[in-house]
Amino acid sequence: MKSLYNFIIKPYNQRYDNVKKVDNKELIINTSIENHIFVSKKAVVVSTPAAFDTDVKPGDVVYVHHNVFRRWYDQKGRERNSALYFKEDLYFCSPDQIYMYNGKCNLNYCFVKPIKNKSYLSTSKEKEHFGILKYSNNALEAVGIRSGALVVFTPNSEFEFIINEEKLYCMKSNDIALTNEYEGNEKENNRSRKKSCS
């Protein structure tokens, strides 16, 4: 079973990642199917496109766009699957909707770890638009921007992911506006809203 141009994937565990363990009990932290934050973004590749070769192989763990597994309500209030739903627990996924596979960034995507805000005048825990490049890609490395670099990114360009219990922002290479020199007192903001399913 192969799609011509799309990957066929299935959720790594479930379609929604909205359960947190507290003292050996499960707490559901969100019940809305429409909230994209709690849609699972972790998937397993079932088959690859027939039209071209790819480094992504069946069985690989990938991180995908939140709308792949997301459900929604139509105008009559009926619950619907996303347009990418295939059958049973399988979904189509285009190559540009895969952000990472096997710990490597796909295409021109990268992942940035937020840093703590040092300003006492701000209520934000994170320093807005600043972060540490956690996972780089070939385009960024070609211009000397590697994992571990302190970077500034453009507003509203980031998508939140939880990978290995770390909160990371996914964005495209072009969203990295510039790199900064470390002052030496930057601290990673490792708090996440919940633990990952990794």
N, C-alpha and C positions, 0 to 999 in steps of 0.2 A: 504494500500500500504506500504509494508516493504521490505527493502533489507535484504539479509541474514546476511552479515557482516559489511555493511556500514550504516552510517547515511544518511538520505536524508534531505538536507537543501535548503534554498533559501536566496538570499541577503536580508539584513535588509532593505535597501532602494534601492540601485542600485548596479550594478556590479562594477562600478568605482566611486571613491570618489575624484573627481577632480574639484569640484566647490566650490568657496569661495565667501561669501557675503561681498560686499564692498559698504557701503552707500546705502543699500536697492537694490543693483543690484547684479546680479550673474556674477562672473568672472570665466571663464574656465581656470584653471592653467596648464592643460596638455591635449594634444589631441592624444597622442600616446597610442595605446592599449597595446603595448608591455612593457611599463614601469611598473614594478611591484610595485613601490612605491605608485602609485595612484589606484591600484586595491583594491576594498573594501575587508576588512577582517572581517567585522561584518556580522553575519548571524543569521537566525532563524531556529531552528530544526523543521522539518516537521514530520519525523518519526525516530525511533530508530532501531538498528539492531535486527533481529528476533532471532539470534543465541545465544545471551547472554544478561544478565541484565546490566543496567548502571544507574548511578545517573543522567545522562543527560536525560531530558524529552522533549517531543514535546512542542513547544512554548518557550523553553529556548533560550536566546540570547547567542551566542557563538562567539568566535574569532578564525578564521581559517587561514590556510596557504594561501598565496597570489595566488598560482597557481590554486586554486579551481575555481575561477571565471574568471581568466585571459583568454583573447583571444589572438590569434597569427596568423601570416601569414605563409602559407606553401610555398614550393619552387616555386609555380606558382603565388604567390601573392594573393591567396584567403584567406579571413578571416575565421578562424576556431575557434570553441569552444574548451575549454580544454577537455582532455580525461575523465573528471569527469562529463561532462554535461549529464543530463538524458533526460529531455524534458521540454519544456516551460521555466519556471523560476526555475527549480529544478536541484539539483546537488548531486552526491554521494560524501561522505566525510568519509574517514577512521578514526577510533578513534585517531590515532596518528597525524592527521592533525587538531585536535581540541586542541587549546592551553589554552582556558579559557572558562568556562561556569558559568553564574550567579555570576561573580566576584570571582570565585574560579579557581585556576590553575588545569589543567588536566594533568594526568600522571606525568612526571618528568619535566614539564615546569615551569618557573618562569618569573617574569617581574621585570626589574631594571630601575630605574629612573636615567638619567644622571645627573652629577653635573657640575657646572661651573668650567672652567679652571682658576686658579689664576695666572698662569705664564704669564708674560708680554712678554716673548720671543717666545710665540707660537701664531699662527693665529687661532687655533682651539678654539671655544667657549666652548667646552666640554673637561673635563679631560678624556683623552682616557683610556678606559678599567676600569674606576672607576664608581661606581654608588651606589644608595641607593636601597636596595631590597624593592620593593613596594608590590608585591604579592609573597609570599613564597609557598612552597608545603610540603607535609608530609615528603619527604626524607630530605629536608633541615632542617625542624624543628626538626627532630629526632637527628640531630647532633648539635642543638642549634643555627641554623641560621634562624632568624625570620624576619618578615617584619620590616623595619626600620634600618636594619644592613647596615653598609658601606662595600661594597664588591668590589673585583677586579675580572674581568672576562677575559676569554681568547680572543685573537684577532679573528675577523671575525666570532664570534659565535652568534652575535646578529641580530635580525630582528626588524625593526622599526614598532611600532604600535602607533596609536593615540587613547587613551582610556580616556573618560571623559575629553577631551581637554588637556590631558597630553601626552607628548612624552615619550614612554616607549620602552625598548628593551626586546624582548622575547628571552629566551635561555633555555638550559637544565640545570639541576642541576649540571652535571659534568663540565659545563662551568664556574661555580663559583670557581675561583682558591683559593681565601683566603678572610678572613674578616680583616678589619682594625679598629683600634680605631679612634673615631672621634677626630679631632684636635680642633673642636669647631667653626671653621670658614668656613665649607663647606656650599655651597649654591646650592639648586636644580636648574637645568636648565630647566625651565618650558616652554620655547619657543617651539612652534611647527610650522610646515610649514603651517598649516591651522587648522581650528576648526574641531572637531570631529562631526560625525553625531549623537552622543549620545544626 
